[in-house]
Amino acid sequence: MKAIVFHQYGDPGVLQYEDVQTPTPGPGQVRVRVAATTFNGVDGNIRAGLMQGPMPLELPHVLGLDVAGTVDVVGDGVDGLAVGDRVVGFLPFVADGAAAEHVVVSAEALAPAPTSIPLTDAAALPVVGLTAWQALFDHAGLAAGQRVLVNGASGAVGGYAVQLASAAGAHVIATGSPRSRDRLTAQGAAEVVDHTATSVADALEEPVDVLLNLAPVDPDVLTSFTGLVRDGGVVVNTTVWMPAPSDEQRGVRGIDLYVRSDAAQLAELVARVDRGELAIDIAERVPLADLGSVHARAATGALSGKVVVLAPGA
């Protein structure tokens, strides 16, 4: 089968589109015929060798944390999945991923794919959708009536966070550029702060209960975010190379988010998509053979929005 593989860490040039052996599922696993995967920012860090401590890999390695596809082989001991089932999932960081024609996955990691959108587009849901869900509900404990600030709302995670927080009955304040204002408003933001024209601190009329930071801000800016949160509130930070700030005197908690695979949460996100309550936003779709160019553009900061990577024949 065809896959995007790297045999050594380095710049995007180490990614090779080549033939590799088609995997066979073991007990508790299924093999998925990949329809699509995606590019996530962490993929570039993994490829560059910046994540070797927390994510030790065996090289060569196939990237691709998101998968949408169809089960084509079922391993021993698997119940609840059958050949032909359309599924989505968030794959382990250290296992070979879905930037390939086939991938082997633990059956427990998969959820039924949405039926209301193309299967390829469903690949844009698992990692970023789960990141938004876990940040808001697992870690921040967001409740109706609370005020939540989503810093970096125009990105892939931010769009889901704005939609989920708004659906939960929160007052959502989103930061973004002028070109993203209409989209963020449509997603449920009650206020949109133009971060190109004003600081978040100057724009806030009163403190927030939850501050979700999704943007790579300067360390001093990140530290200042505790001052925007009311006593007893929380700062949830996804830029984990800079620890989330806290203020113990005021009971403001700082939480660094490490997203995890959760099939039950993913199934809930899928259900919301099929009910028309959660929109999947995709910036572009590229063939698997062009994944290296996506990494190259991301390395220069020229990538905007969620990129879906289509397997051959999808």
Backbone as numpy.savetxt, mean C-alpha at the origin, in Angstrom:
# Nx Ny Nz CAx CAy CAz Cx Cy Cz
8.54 -19.77 -16.98 7.69 -18.58 -16.98 8.57 -17.34 -16.98
7.99 -16.20 -17.34 8.69 -14.93 -17.32 8.53 -14.26 -15.95
9.59 -13.59 -15.53 9.56 -12.87 -14.25 10.57 -11.74 -14.29
10.36 -10.75 -13.42 11.36 -9.70 -13.19 12.18 -10.13 -11.98
13.49 -10.29 -12.20 14.38 -10.88 -11.20 15.59 -9.97 -11.00
16.09 -9.91 -9.76 17.42 -9.32 -9.58 18.32 -10.32 -8.87
19.56 -10.43 -9.38 20.54 -11.38 -8.86 21.50 -10.72 -7.88
21.48 -9.39 -7.84 22.31 -8.64 -6.90 21.61 -7.33 -6.61
21.92 -6.75 -5.45 21.33 -5.47 -5.10 21.96 -4.36 -5.93
21.18 -3.31 -6.18 21.73 -2.20 -6.93 20.66 -1.28 -7.47
21.03 -0.49 -8.48 20.10 0.45 -9.10 19.11 -0.30 -9.98
18.15 0.39 -10.58 17.13 -0.31 -11.38 17.70 -1.17 -12.50
18.94 -0.91 -12.90 19.55 -1.72 -13.96 19.77 -3.17 -13.59
19.68 -3.51 -12.29 19.89 -4.92 -11.90 18.65 -5.77 -12.19
17.53 -5.13 -12.49 16.30 -5.88 -12.76 16.36 -6.50 -14.15
16.09 -7.78 -14.22 16.16 -8.52 -15.48 14.82 -9.19 -15.75
14.38 -9.13 -17.00 13.17 -9.83 -17.44 13.62 -11.13 -18.06
13.39 -12.24 -17.37 13.99 -13.49 -17.81 13.09 -14.69 -17.50
13.48 -15.83 -18.02 12.77 -17.08 -17.76 13.25 -17.68 -16.44
12.30 -18.07 -15.60 12.60 -18.76 -14.35 11.69 -19.98 -14.25
12.01 -20.85 -13.33 11.21 -22.06 -13.16 9.83 -21.73 -12.59
8.80 -22.33 -13.15 7.45 -22.15 -12.63 7.33 -22.85 -11.29
6.86 -22.14 -10.25 6.84 -22.73 -8.90 5.71 -23.75 -8.73
5.89 -24.63 -7.77 4.89 -25.63 -7.41 4.46 -25.40 -5.97
3.16 -25.36 -5.69 2.72 -25.09 -4.32 2.98 -26.26 -3.40
3.31 -25.95 -2.15 3.47 -26.95 -1.11 2.19 -27.05 -0.29
2.22 -27.80 0.80 1.04 -27.92 1.66 0.57 -26.55 2.16
-0.72 -26.32 2.09 -1.29 -25.06 2.55 -1.14 -23.92 1.58
-0.58 -24.18 0.41 -0.35 -23.13 -0.59 -1.18 -23.38 -1.85
-1.32 -22.31 -2.61 -1.89 -22.41 -3.95 -0.95 -21.69 -4.91
-1.05 -22.06 -6.18 -0.34 -21.29 -7.20 -1.35 -20.40 -7.91
-0.96 -19.16 -8.09 -1.82 -18.17 -8.72 -1.24 -17.78 -10.08
-2.09 -17.86 -11.09 -1.74 -17.28 -12.40 -1.94 -15.78 -12.27
-0.85 -15.03 -12.32 -0.88 -13.60 -12.02 -1.57 -12.83 -13.15
-2.52 -12.01 -12.78 -3.07 -11.03 -13.72 -2.28 -9.73 -13.63
-1.98 -9.32 -12.39 -1.23 -8.08 -12.21 -0.62 -8.03 -10.82
0.43 -7.26 -10.71 1.00 -6.84 -9.43 1.08 -5.32 -9.49
1.84 -4.70 -8.59 1.99 -3.25 -8.60 3.42 -2.88 -8.25
3.70 -1.60 -8.37 4.94 -1.05 -7.81 4.60 -0.37 -6.49
5.32 -0.73 -5.44 5.25 -0.04 -4.15 6.61 0.59 -3.86
6.60 1.71 -3.14 7.85 2.40 -2.87 8.89 1.52 -2.20
8.44 0.60 -1.34 9.39 -0.27 -0.65 10.11 -1.20 -1.63
9.52 -1.46 -2.79 10.18 -2.33 -3.78 11.54 -1.78 -4.18
11.60 -0.45 -4.36 12.87 0.15 -4.73 13.91 0.02 -3.63
13.47 0.15 -2.38 14.40 0.00 -1.26 14.89 -1.44 -1.13
13.99 -2.40 -1.37 14.38 -3.81 -1.33 15.41 -4.10 -2.42
15.12 -3.65 -3.63 16.03 -3.88 -4.75 17.40 -3.26 -4.52
17.42 -2.08 -3.90 18.67 -1.36 -3.67 19.49 -1.95 -2.53
18.90 -2.87 -1.75 19.61 -3.48 -0.64 19.49 -2.72 0.65
18.53 -1.79 0.72 18.40 -0.95 1.92 17.59 -1.62 3.01
16.99 -2.78 2.70 16.11 -3.45 3.67 16.65 -4.83 4.07
17.94 -5.04 3.91 18.49 -6.38 4.16 18.39 -6.79 5.63
18.42 -5.82 6.54 18.30 -6.16 7.95 16.94 -6.73 8.28
15.86 -5.94 8.09 14.53 -6.46 8.43 13.98 -7.45 7.42
14.51 -7.44 6.19 13.96 -8.29 5.13 15.09 -9.04 4.42
15.71 -10.03 5.08 16.79 -10.78 4.43 16.24 -11.64 3.29
16.87 -11.54 2.14 16.40 -12.25 0.95 17.40 -13.30 0.51
16.89 -14.31 -0.19 17.73 -15.22 -0.95 17.73 -14.73 -2.38
18.90 -14.45 -2.92 18.99 -13.99 -4.31 19.27 -15.19 -5.21
18.75 -15.18 -6.44 17.91 -14.15 -7.06 16.52 -14.05 -6.44
15.92 -12.87 -6.62 14.63 -12.60 -5.99 13.68 -11.99 -7.00
12.41 -12.38 -6.89 11.33 -11.82 -7.71 10.54 -10.84 -6.85
10.39 -9.61 -7.33 9.65 -8.59 -6.60 8.14 -8.78 -6.78
7.36 -7.90 -6.13 5.92 -7.89 -6.31 5.15 -8.31 -5.08
4.77 -7.34 -4.23 4.08 -7.65 -2.98 2.57 -7.81 -3.16
1.99 -7.10 -4.11 0.57 -7.22 -4.40 0.36 -8.29 -5.46
-0.73 -9.02 -5.34 -1.10 -9.95 -6.41 -2.60 -9.94 -6.61
-2.99 -9.97 -7.87 -4.36 -10.27 -8.28 -4.26 -11.31 -9.38
-5.03 -12.36 -9.26 -4.93 -13.41 -10.26 -5.92 -14.53 -10.01
-5.65 -15.66 -10.66 -6.56 -16.80 -10.63 -5.82 -18.04 -10.14
-6.40 -18.72 -9.18 -5.81 -19.96 -8.68 -5.76 -20.99 -9.80
-4.58 -21.58 -10.05 -4.51 -22.61 -11.08 -3.98 -23.96 -10.58
-3.40 -23.99 -9.37 -3.03 -25.26 -8.74 -3.27 -25.10 -7.24
-3.85 -26.14 -6.63 -4.13 -26.13 -5.20 -3.26 -27.17 -4.51
-2.51 -26.76 -3.48 -1.66 -27.67 -2.74 -2.43 -28.51 -1.74
-1.75 -29.46 -1.14 -2.38 -30.34 -0.14 -2.84 -29.53 1.07
-3.96 -29.95 1.61 -4.45 -29.37 2.85 -5.12 -28.03 2.72
-5.41 -27.60 1.50 -6.06 -26.30 1.30 -7.57 -26.49 1.22
-8.29 -25.79 2.07 -9.76 -25.78 2.02 -10.22 -24.37 1.69
-11.31 -24.27 0.97 -11.91 -22.97 0.72 -11.44 -22.29 -0.54
-10.47 -22.86 -1.22 -10.02 -22.31 -2.51 -10.00 -23.43 -3.54
-10.35 -23.08 -4.78 -10.37 -24.07 -5.85 -9.79 -23.46 -7.12
-9.37 -24.32 -8.02 -8.87 -23.87 -9.31 -9.94 -22.99 -9.98
-9.51 -21.85 -10.48 -10.42 -20.92 -11.13 -10.86 -19.76 -10.26
-10.62 -19.84 -8.94 -11.00 -18.74 -8.05 -10.14 -17.51 -8.34
-10.80 -16.36 -8.36 -10.10 -15.09 -8.58 -9.78 -14.49 -7.20
-8.53 -14.16 -6.98 -8.08 -13.80 -5.64 -7.18 -12.58 -5.67
-7.03 -11.96 -4.48 -6.06 -10.89 -4.26 -5.32 -11.19 -2.97
-4.10 -10.64 -2.86 -3.35 -10.87 -1.64 -2.15 -9.97 -1.51
-1.64 -9.92 -0.28 -0.42 -9.19 0.09 0.60 -10.27 0.42
1.67 -10.35 -0.36 2.64 -11.43 -0.25 3.73 -11.09 0.76
4.39 -12.11 1.33 5.48 -11.86 2.28 6.62 -11.08 1.62
7.26 -10.22 2.40 8.36 -9.41 1.88 9.54 -10.28 1.44
9.78 -11.39 2.12 11.00 -12.15 1.87 10.80 -13.31 0.89
9.58 -13.56 0.45 9.33 -14.63 -0.51 9.32 -14.05 -1.93
9.55 -14.92 -2.92 9.41 -14.47 -4.30 8.00 -13.95 -4.53
7.92 -12.81 -5.24 6.65 -12.12 -5.40 5.97 -12.34 -6.72
5.06 -11.41 -7.05 4.14 -11.59 -8.16 4.54 -10.86 -9.42
5.77 -10.36 -9.51 6.25 -9.78 -10.76 6.67 -10.92 -11.69
5.70 -11.75 -12.02 5.94 -13.00 -12.73 4.61 -13.50 -13.29
4.69 -14.55 -14.09 3.46 -15.13 -14.62 2.72 -15.98 -13.60
3.44 -16.57 -12.66 2.84 -17.37 -11.59 3.53 -17.05 -10.28
2.80 -17.23 -9.17 3.39 -17.08 -7.85 2.73 -18.08 -6.91
3.50 -18.61 -5.98 2.99 -19.51 -4.96 2.69 -18.70 -3.71
1.50 -18.91 -3.14 1.02 -18.09 -2.02 0.39 -19.00 -0.97
0.56 -18.66 0.30 -0.19 -19.31 1.36 -1.67 -19.03 1.15
-2.47 -20.06 1.18 -3.90 -19.89 0.97 -4.51 -18.93 1.99
-3.96 -18.89 3.19 -4.50 -18.03 4.25 -4.28 -16.55 3.98
-3.40 -16.23 3.04 -3.10 -14.83 2.76 -4.04 -14.23 1.72
-4.90 -15.03 1.13 -5.69 -14.58 -0.01 -7.13 -14.28 0.37
-7.70 -13.32 -0.35 -9.11 -12.98 -0.23 -9.74 -13.03 -1.62
-11.03 -13.25 -1.70 -11.69 -13.20 -3.01 -11.49 -11.83 -3.65
-11.25 -11.82 -4.95 -11.05 -10.56 -5.66 -12.38 -9.82 -5.83
-12.34 -8.52 -5.95 -13.58 -7.79 -6.25 -14.18 -8.27 -7.57
-15.49 -8.25 -7.65 -16.18 -8.66 -8.88 -16.64 -7.47 -9.71
-16.54 -6.27 -9.15 -17.09 -5.08 -9.81 -16.06 -4.32 -10.64
-14.81 -4.75 -10.59 -13.74 -4.07 -11.34 -12.91 -5.13 -12.06
-12.11 -4.73 -13.05 -11.23 -5.70 -13.70 -10.27 -6.34 -12.71
-9.97 -7.62 -12.90 -9.08 -8.33 -11.99 -7.72 -7.65 -11.91
-7.23 -7.15 -13.02 -5.92 -6.49 -13.01 -5.92 -5.27 -12.09
-7.01 -4.51 -12.08 -7.06 -3.31 -11.25 -7.09 -3.65 -9.76
-7.57 -4.85 -9.43 -7.65 -5.25 -8.02 -6.28 -5.35 -7.37
-5.22 -5.48 -8.18 -3.86 -5.55 -7.62 -3.49 -4.27 -6.89
-4.17 -3.17 -7.18 -3.85 -1.89 -6.55 -4.42 -1.76 -5.15
-5.09 -2.80 -4.65 -5.76 -2.69 -3.35 -4.96 -3.19 -2.15
-4.30 -4.37 -2.19 -3.87 -5.00 -0.93 -2.93 -4.18 -0.06
-1.73 -3.86 -0.53 -0.73 -3.25 0.35 -1.17 -1.86 0.81
-1.56 -1.02 -0.13 -1.90 0.36 0.26 -3.23 0.42 0.99
-4.19 -0.42 0.59 -5.46 -0.44 1.30 -5.30 -0.91 2.74
-4.52 -1.97 2.93 -4.27 -2.46 4.29 -3.47 -1.46 5.11
-2.55 -0.75 4.49 -1.79 0.28 5.21 -2.74 1.34 5.77
-3.65 1.82 4.93 -4.60 2.84 5.38 -5.52 2.30 6.47
-6.03 1.09 6.29 -6.94 0.49 7.28 -6.26 0.33 8.62
-5.08 -0.28 8.62 -4.39 -0.55 9.88 -3.95 0.73 10.57
-3.54 1.74 9.80 -3.17 3.01 10.40 -4.34 3.65 11.13
-5.49 3.68 10.48 -6.65 4.38 11.04 -7.33 3.61 12.16
-7.48 2.31 11.98 -8.34 1.55 12.90 -7.55 0.69 13.88
-6.53 -0.03 13.41 -5.75 -0.87 14.33 -4.92 -0.01 15.28
-4.30 1.04 14.75 -3.34 1.81 15.53 -3.92 3.10 16.10
-4.68 3.84 15.32 -5.23 5.11 15.80 -6.56 4.94 16.51
-7.26 3.82 16.26 -8.57 3.63 16.88 -9.56 4.70 16.48
-9.53 5.10 15.22 -10.36 6.21 14.75 -11.84 5.93 15.01
-12.55 6.97 15.48 -13.97 6.85 15.77 -14.72 8.00 15.11
-16.02 7.79 14.94 -16.87 8.82 14.35 -16.79 10.10 15.16
-16.77 11.22 14.45 -16.73 12.51 15.10 -15.35 13.05 15.37
-14.34 12.22 15.22 -12.98 12.69 15.44 -12.46 13.46 14.23
-11.45 14.26 14.50 -10.77 15.01 13.43 -9.47 14.28 13.09
-9.27 14.03 11.80 -8.08 13.33 11.36 -7.40 14.13 10.26
-6.11 14.30 10.38 -5.30 14.95 9.35 -4.51 13.89 8.62
-4.67 13.84 7.29 -3.91 12.93 6.45 -2.87 13.75 5.70
-1.63 13.66 6.14 -0.55 14.41 5.49 0.06 13.55 4.39
-0.01 14.04 3.16 0.40 13.23 2.01 -0.78 12.48 1.44
-1.95 13.11 1.46 -3.19 12.43 1.09 -3.31 12.15 -0.40
-2.52 12.81 -1.23 -2.67 12.61 -2.67 -1.97 11.35 -3.17
-1.22 10.68 -2.30 -0.57 9.44 -2.69 -1.52 8.25 -2.66
-0.99 7.07 -2.99 -1.82 5.88 -3.11 -2.47 5.50 -1.79
-1.70 5.51 -0.69 -2.28 5.19 0.62 -3.26 6.28 1.05
-2.90 7.52 0.77 -3.71 8.64 1.20 -5.13 8.61 0.66
-5.28 8.22 -0.59 -6.62 8.15 -1.17 -7.52 7.18 -0.43
-6.97 6.03 -0.06 -7.75 5.07 0.72 -8.02 5.60 2.12
-7.01 6.23 2.73 -7.18 6.75 4.09 -8.28 7.80 4.16
-8.31 8.69 3.18 -9.36 9.72 3.16 -10.73 9.07 3.02
-10.86 8.11 2.11 -12.15 7.45 1.91 -12.60 6.69 3.16
-11.68 5.93 3.76 -12.04 5.11 4.92 -12.37 5.97 6.13
-11.59 7.03 6.34 -11.85 7.90 7.49 -13.17 8.63 7.33
-13.44 9.09 6.13 -14.71 9.78 5.89 -15.89 8.83 6.09
-15.76 7.59 5.60 -16.83 6.61 5.77 -17.06 6.26 7.23
-16.01 6.41 8.05 -16.13 6.12 9.49 -16.75 7.28 10.26
-17.06 8.37 9.57 -17.70 9.50 10.22 -16.74 10.52 10.79
-15.48 10.47 10.37 -14.49 11.44 10.85 -14.52 12.70 10.00
-14.04 13.79 10.58 -13.82 15.04 9.85 -12.41 14.96 9.29
-12.29 14.86 7.97 -11.01 14.59 7.34 -10.40 15.86 6.77
-9.16 16.13 7.18 -8.37 17.23 6.63 -7.23 16.58 5.86
-7.13 16.90 4.58 -6.15 16.26 3.70 -5.19 17.29 3.15
-3.91 16.95 3.12 -2.94 17.83 2.46 -2.69 17.31 1.05
-2.54 18.24 0.12 -2.27 17.87 -1.26 -1.99 19.10 -2.09
-1.64 18.90 -3.33 -1.39 20.01 -4.24 -2.71 20.48 -4.84
-2.72 21.67 -5.47 -3.97 22.16 -6.06 -4.60 21.19 -7.06
-3.77 20.45 -7.80 -4.33 19.53 -8.81 -5.05 18.34 -8.18
-4.80 18.08 -6.90 -5.47 16.95 -6.25 -6.68 17.37 -5.42
-6.97 18.66 -5.38 -8.05 19.15 -4.51 -9.40 18.50 -4.85
-9.78 18.52 -6.12 -11.09 17.99 -6.50 -11.19 16.50 -6.18
-10.12 15.75 -6.44 -10.15 14.31 -6.17 -10.28 14.04 -4.68
-9.52 14.76 -3.85 -9.57 14.56 -2.40 -10.94 14.94 -1.84
-11.52 16.00 -2.38 -12.87 16.39 -1.94 -13.87 15.31 -2.30
-13.75 14.77 -3.51 -14.66 13.71 -3.94 -14.49 12.46 -3.09
-13.28 12.24 -2.58 -13.03 11.06 -1.75 -13.52 11.23 -0.32
-13.92 12.45 0.04 -14.51 12.65 1.35 -13.81 13.64 2.26
-12.76 14.30 1.77 -12.07 15.29 2.60 -12.97 16.50 2.84
-13.13 16.88 4.11 -13.91 18.07 4.45 -13.10 19.33 4.22
-11.77 19.23 4.38 -10.87 20.35 4.13 -9.66 19.83 3.37
-9.17 20.62 2.43 -7.95 20.27 1.70 -6.96 21.41 1.87
-5.80 21.10 2.42 -4.75 22.09 2.66 -3.76 22.01 1.51
-3.55 23.13 0.84 -2.56 23.20 -0.23 -1.17 23.32 0.39
-0.45 22.20 0.43 0.86 22.21 1.10 1.89 23.00 0.33
1.59 23.37 -0.92 2.54 24.18 -1.70 2.42 25.66 -1.37
1.35 26.05 -0.68 1.11 27.47 -0.42 1.13 27.83 1.07
0.91 26.85 1.93 0.84 27.15 3.37 1.31 25.95 4.17
1.69 26.20 5.40 2.06 25.09 6.28 0.79 24.49 6.87
0.89 23.22 7.22 -0.26 22.55 7.82 -0.63 23.22 9.13
0.36 23.60 9.92 0.10 24.23 11.22 -0.71 25.51 11.06
-0.37 26.31 10.06 -1.08 27.57 9.84 -2.50 27.33 9.35
-2.73 26.22 8.68 -4.04 25.95 8.09 -5.04 25.37 9.07
-4.55 24.72 10.14 -5.45 24.07 11.09 -6.11 25.10 12.01
-7.43 25.01 12.14 -8.16 25.91 13.02 -8.18 25.39 14.45
-8.07 24.06 14.61 -8.03 23.46 15.94 -7.28 22.14 15.84
-6.84 21.59 16.95 -6.05 20.34 16.90 -6.87 19.18 16.36
-6.14 18.13 15.96 -6.78 16.92 15.46 -6.61 15.79 16.48
-7.46 14.79 16.37 -7.34 13.61 17.23 -6.32 12.62 16.68
-6.26 12.54 15.36 -5.36 11.60 14.69 -4.62 12.32 13.58
-3.29 12.15 13.56 -2.50 12.66 12.45 -1.80 11.48 11.79
-2.13 11.27 10.52 -1.53 10.18 9.75 -0.53 10.79 8.78
0.76 10.49 9.00 1.80 11.03 8.13 2.21 9.99 7.10
2.00 10.33 5.83 2.35 9.45 4.72 3.44 10.03 3.83
3.94 11.19 4.21 4.87 11.93 3.35 6.27 11.94 3.94
7.30 11.94 3.09 8.69 12.02 3.57 9.06 13.44 3.93
8.71 13.87 5.13 8.96 15.23 5.58 10.30 15.32 6.30
10.77 16.55 6.51 11.99 16.75 7.28 11.77 16.31 8.73
12.83 15.83 9.39 12.67 15.36 10.77 12.08 16.40 11.71
12.47 17.67 11.55 11.93 18.69 12.45 10.45 18.93 12.20
10.03 18.78 10.95 8.61 18.91 10.64 7.83 17.76 11.27
8.37 16.56 11.14 7.71 15.40 11.74 7.58 15.58 13.25
8.63 16.06 13.89 8.58 16.29 15.34 7.51 17.31 15.71
7.36 18.31 14.88 6.38 19.37 15.17 4.94 18.90 15.08
4.73 17.74 14.46 3.36 17.27 14.27 2.64 16.99 15.59
3.40 16.66 16.64 2.73 16.41 17.92 1.98 17.65 18.41
2.48 18.82 18.04 1.82 20.05 18.45 0.49 20.29 17.76
0.20 19.52 16.70 -1.06 19.65 15.98 -2.12 18.69 16.51
-1.71 17.83 17.45 -2.59 16.77 17.96 -3.05 17.13 19.37
-4.32 16.95 19.63 -4.85 17.27 20.96 -4.34 16.27 21.99
-4.45 16.63 23.27 -4.03 15.76 24.36 -4.69 14.38 24.22
-3.90 13.34 24.36 -4.43 11.99 24.24 -4.57 11.48 22.83
-4.16 12.27 21.85 -4.27 11.87 20.44 -3.10 11.01 20.00
-3.00 10.82 18.69 -2.01 9.89 18.17 -1.46 10.37 16.84
-0.15 10.15 16.65 0.52 10.36 15.37 0.91 8.98 14.84
0.37 8.61 13.68 0.75 7.36 13.03 1.61 7.70 11.82
2.79 7.11 11.77 3.78 7.48 10.76 4.16 6.27 9.93
4.15 6.43 8.60 4.54 5.34 7.71 5.97 5.47 7.20
6.60 6.61 7.43 8.00 6.79 7.00 8.88 6.28 8.13
9.02 4.97 8.21 9.55 4.34 9.42 11.05 4.55 9.64
11.74 5.13 8.63 13.15 5.45 8.88 13.30 6.65 9.80
12.19 7.36 10.06 12.17 8.43 11.05 11.12 8.06 12.09
11.50 7.78 13.31 10.54 7.35 14.33 9.43 8.37 14.53
8.24 7.89 14.76 7.10 8.77 15.02 7.30 9.54 16.32
7.01 10.83 16.32 7.19 11.62 17.55 6.04 11.40 18.52
6.31 11.63 19.78 5.28 11.53 20.81 5.47 12.66 21.81
4.49 12.84 22.66 4.55 13.84 23.73 3.94 13.21 24.97
4.79 12.62 25.81 4.29 11.87 26.96 3.54 12.76 27.94
3.95 13.99 28.08 3.29 14.88 29.04 1.83 15.10 28.68
1.55 15.14 27.38 0.16 15.38 26.94 -0.53 14.08 26.52
0.15 12.96 26.64 -0.46 11.69 26.27 -0.60 11.48 24.79
0.21 12.18 23.99 0.18 11.99 22.53 1.10 10.83 22.16
0.53 9.80 21.59 1.29 8.61 21.22 1.85 8.75 19.81
3.07 8.24 19.62 3.67 8.16 18.30 3.81 6.69 17.90
3.26 6.32 16.75 3.25 4.92 16.31 3.87 4.81 14.93
4.86 3.92 14.80 5.45 3.61 13.50 4.71 2.41 12.92
4.16 2.60 11.73 3.33 1.56 11.13 4.15 0.63 10.25
4.06 -0.65 10.53 4.61 -1.70 9.68 3.42 -2.53 9.20
3.03 -2.34 7.95 1.83 -3.00 7.44 2.03 -4.51 7.42
0.95 -5.24 7.70 0.99 -6.69 7.70 -0.12 -7.24 6.83
0.07 -8.43 6.32 -0.96 -9.10 5.56 -2.08 -9.53 6.49
-3.33 -9.30 6.07 -4.49 -9.70 6.87 -5.63 -9.97 5.89
-5.91 -11.25 5.66 -6.91 -11.62 4.65 -8.31 -11.16 5.04
-8.63 -11.16 6.34 -9.96 -10.74 6.77 -10.16 -9.24 6.51
-9.16 -8.44 6.85 -9.25 -7.01 6.57 -9.32 -6.76 5.06
-8.53 -7.51 4.30 -8.54 -7.35 2.85 -9.91 -7.70 2.28
-10.54 -8.75 2.81 -11.88 -9.13 2.36 -12.88 -8.01 2.65
-12.72 -7.31 3.76 -13.60 -6.19 4.07 -13.39 -5.05 3.07
-12.15 -4.78 2.72 -11.87 -3.75 1.72 -12.48 -4.13 0.37
-12.35 -5.40 0.00 -12.94 -5.89 -1.26 -14.45 -5.69 -1.24
-15.08 -6.03 -0.13 -16.53 -5.87 -0.02 -16.94 -4.41 -0.20
-16.14 -3.50 0.33 -16.46 -2.07 0.16 -16.30 -1.64 -1.29
-15.30 -2.18 -1.96 -15.15 -1.89 -3.39 -16.39 -2.35 -4.14
-16.84 -3.58 -3.87 -17.98 -4.13 -4.60 -19.29 -3.43 -4.25
-19.37 -2.82 -3.06 -20.56 -2.05 -2.70 -20.50 -0.61 -3.22
-19.40 -0.26 -3.88 -19.24 1.09 -4.40 -18.86 2.10 -3.34
-18.36 1.62 -2.19 -18.00 2.51 -1.09 -16.53 2.86 -1.06
-15.72 2.18 -1.87 -14.28 2.42 -1.88 -13.81 2.37 -3.32
-13.24 3.48 -3.79 -12.78 3.57 -5.17 -11.29 3.28 -5.25
-10.91 2.52 -6.26 -9.50 2.22 -6.52 -8.99 3.20 -7.57
-7.94 3.91 -7.22 -7.39 4.94 -8.10 -6.07 4.45 -8.68
-5.98 4.39 -10.00 -4.79 3.89 -10.68 -4.25 4.97 -11.61
-2.97 5.28 -11.49 -2.37 6.31 -12.32 -2.01 5.79 -13.70
-1.46 4.57 -13.75 -1.09 3.99 -15.04 -0.95 2.48 -14.93
-0.99 1.85 -16.09 -0.83 0.40 -16.19 0.31 0.13 -17.17
1.26 -0.71 -16.78 2.42 -1.00 -17.62 2.61 -2.51 -17.71
3.19 -3.00 -18.80 3.48 -4.43 -18.90 4.62 -4.84 -17.99
4.63 -6.10 -17.59 5.65 -6.61 -16.68 7.06 -6.32 -17.19
7.27 -6.46 -18.48 8.60 -6.26 -19.05 9.12 -4.85 -18.81
8.23 -3.89 -18.53 8.64 -2.49 -18.34 8.79 -2.10 -16.87
8.75 -3.08 -15.97 8.83 -2.75 -14.54 10.14 -2.04 -14.20
11.22 -2.39 -14.87 12.50 -1.72 -14.60 12.41 -0.21 -14.83
11.68 0.20 -15.86 11.54 1.63 -16.14 10.73 2.33 -15.06
9.78 1.62 -14.45 9.01 2.18 -13.35 9.94 2.44 -12.16
10.80 1.47 -11.86 11.77 1.66 -10.78 12.67 2.86 -11.08
13.09 3.00 -12.32 13.98 4.11 -12.69 13.29 5.46 -12.50
12.04 5.55 -12.90 11.31 6.80 -12.72 11.08 7.09 -11.24
10.78 6.04 -10.47 10.58 6.24 -9.04 11.85 6.75 -8.36
12.99 6.27 -8.81 14.27 6.67 -8.22 14.56 8.15 -8.44
13.99 8.74 -9.48 14.20 10.16 -9.76 13.06 11.02 -9.26
12.08 10.42 -8.60 10.94 11.17 -8.10 9.92 11.50 -9.16
10.00 10.84 -10.32 9.12 11.17 -11.43 7.86 10.31 -11.48
7.62 9.53 -10.44 6.47 8.64 -10.43 5.39 9.24 -9.54
4.17 9.26 -10.05 3.05 9.82 -9.28 1.86 8.89 -9.38
1.34 8.49 -8.24 0.17 7.63 -8.22 0.52 6.16 -8.31
-0.53 5.34 -8.25 -0.36 3.88 -8.20 -0.17 3.31 -9.60
0.89 2.49 -9.75 1.19 1.85 -11.02 0.86 0.37 -10.91
-0.03 -0.10 -11.79 -0.37 -1.51 -11.89 0.50 -2.14 -12.97
1.08 -3.30 -12.66 2.02 -3.98 -13.56 1.32 -5.25 -14.08
1.10 -5.31 -15.38 0.30 -6.36 -16.01 1.17 -7.55 -16.39
0.74 -8.74 -15.98 1.45 -9.95 -16.37 1.21 -10.22 -17.84
2.11 -10.97 -18.50 1.91 -11.29 -19.91 0.56 -11.98 -20.13
-0.14 -11.51 -21.13 -1.45 -12.08 -21.46 -2.61 -11.53 -20.68
-2.33 -10.65 -19.72 -3.43 -10.10 -18.90 -4.23 -9.09 -19.69
